[in-house]
Every structure is written in structure tokens, then in C-alpha cells.
Amino acid sequence: MSPYETSMSSIVQRFGTSAERLEILVGLIRYRQALRDFGFTAGFQWIDGSFVEDVERTRNRAPQDIDLVTFARLTGVSQAELKIKVQQNQGLFLPKETRRQYQCDAYLVQLDKEASLLVDDTRYWFGLFSHQRTTSLWKGMLKLDLQSDDTQALQLLKGAA
């Protein structure tokens, strides 16, 4: 059942099939490292969008970015500290900036929010990611742990470049 659990190396091996895709994958790995540096070390990401489809064939174009939502918890930080950290690192939390800096259309769901809000967020993202936007056809998504094999995946990318 979707989302399908995978590793960063598996994503590189399966989807790193063109120069454009390789560049997007480098951005994804950089974004994931920036999240861990920020303090989001426990959690996972759902990955979707044209990047995980065969858009080169179906739409006659390369993917432009990778769509993802990160479900994570930031521990050991007060709400006041969190607010300051977010203001100092807005590039990690504004989709326009994550697309520009990392080629990731990225969103965040904090796992330590009230349960009913967490359920609402999860339902929203599952509904959005589980269907193609233009055709409404069912499709799958990938689940990638924040603590995956990014270092090995980066080595694969360097070998493919």
C-alpha cells in the first residue's frame, strides 16, 4: 500500500535517469541535510509529483522539481526558540524558496501538533499525493526516512554525473 518505503539510494538508482533528474536529486539530498542540520532528525518524507512519474514520455518534458512533505518532530526546543530558528531559516519552510534553493516543492508537518490537526494534515497530503492532478488517476507515493543512506546515494550521483 502507498506510500512505498524506500531508501535514498534506491530513489537515485530508479529515478536518476537524466541530467535534469540528477540535479533535482542533488537538491533533495541537500534539502534533507539542511533539515537535519536544523534539528529535524526523526521523521520521514512522502515524495511525489511528476518526478516519480514518467513525464518525459507522458508529457514530453523533464520534471522541474520534486514534491515532498516532511513529517518530523523537533525535540528539545521551546516554542519561542523554534519561532526564532524558523525566522532565521525561512528558506527551509517557504515552498518558493525550497524550489529555488533545492528544486524541492517542500512542505512540513510537525508530528508534535495536536492529534486532530495531525490527522487533518495527513489526510490532506495523502489525498493530494495519491492522485494525478490532471487525470485524477490513482498513483503511489514514496516514503523515505530522514535517516536514510544519503551519503551512499550522493556517491551514486557522483558516479552517474
Order of alpha helices (4+ residues) and beta strands (2+ residues): beta-alpha-alpha-beta-alpha-beta-alpha-alpha-beta-alpha-beta-alpha
